[in-house]
């Protein structure tokens, strides 16, 4: 029987990746402007950034305090009995931030692995102004910083979205589609124009599945 994971221990795979349960994943990266070097952070500024990192909720999942990771510092959710975590937020050495969450799936006849994009979309929109923008400031990320999102491990899954008539149904991902890369969105300021750009990027997932309504009612 596997020994339980204790608080502060980071479950890693043999390749250094963080062990996560199987299933579709949402990954969101907060990236600094390319080609612009940052400066070392003062200790107090670094502590503030780590406090904000722990407050992130990838797909609404609560994270524990940061622990060392080969690539930086990582806040991760509670591990299951097999040492796998459903979500984490990683602050890398270059001060970029990576959030990843495994999306909950369920049976939506005839699809065995159906998932709802709102699981990650709603928490993301709720966290940009109170958490992600202050985190970019605390990390002194060279502007313009951006969000880059990817949906992973999609093979054999279906996306839940509304039809044009208003009722929901599951839209299977096309055969051979295992990941969807969304367009990068500039985050600086997050005014109405930036919000529209983010929603347009999120809509690419529904379009990729052939959903009848591209934009969700809650966006």
HELIX and SHEET records of a PDB file:
HELIX    1   1 UNK A   43  UNK A   55  1                                  13    
HELIX    2   2 UNK A   58  UNK A   60  5                                   3    
HELIX    3   3 UNK A  118  UNK A  127  1                                  10    
HELIX    4   4 UNK A  128  UNK A  132  3                                   5    
HELIX    5   5 UNK A  133  UNK A  138  1                                   6    
HELIX    6   6 UNK A  192  UNK A  208  1                                  17    
SHEET    1   A 7 UNK A  67  UNK A  69  0                                        
SHEET    2   A 7 UNK A  72  UNK A  76 -1                                        
SHEET    3   A 7 UNK A  87  UNK A  92 -1                                        
SHEET    4   A 7 UNK A  97  UNK A 102 -1                                        
SHEET    5   A 7 UNK A  25  UNK A  31 -1                                        
SHEET    6   A 7 UNK A 146  UNK A 152 -1                                        
SHEET    7   A 7 UNK A 180  UNK A 181 -1                                        
SHEET    1   B 7 UNK A  67  UNK A  69  0                                        
SHEET    2   B 7 UNK A  72  UNK A  76 -1                                        
SHEET    3   B 7 UNK A  87  UNK A  92 -1                                        
SHEET    4   B 7 UNK A  97  UNK A 102 -1                                        
SHEET    5   B 7 UNK A  25  UNK A  31 -1                                        
SHEET    6   B 7 UNK A 146  UNK A 152 -1                                        
SHEET    7   B 7 UNK A 185  UNK A 186 -1                                        
SHEET    1   C 4 UNK A 106  UNK A 108  0                                        
SHEET    2   C 4 UNK A 111  UNK A 116 -1                                        
SHEET    3   C 4 UNK A 158  UNK A 162  1                                        
SHEET    4   C 4 UNK A 168  UNK A 172 -1                                        
END                                                                             
